[in-house]
């Protein structure tokens, strides 16, 4: 879910995003209220844990308008959420070189559900 395109020319991803949602401009994006992130209440109420992993130098998906917004909104709704920020990390590669923190997150989440 993207709320904003980074500075510079539109990326192919941004163009695809706009087309997929039938949007034409930044104003359309700002006014649209049916993104998945606009419907997280039921997940938060059910205490579905989410883990947000992102690079803070992502040039494709701006983290403040996407990952940070999802994390903050979900926490505000009372949902269990954690984040792992990759300092200097760009969009690729996804994930972490050591998946241990991800595995540990889901092990904790699973244990909390029992």
Buried (B, 14 or more C-beta within 10 A) or exposed (E): BBBBBBEEEEBEEBEEBBEEBEBEEEEEBEEEEEEEEEEBEEBBEEEBBBBBBBBBEBEBBBBEBBBBBBBBBBBEBEBBBBBBBBEEBEBEEEEEEEEEEBEEBEEEBEEEEE
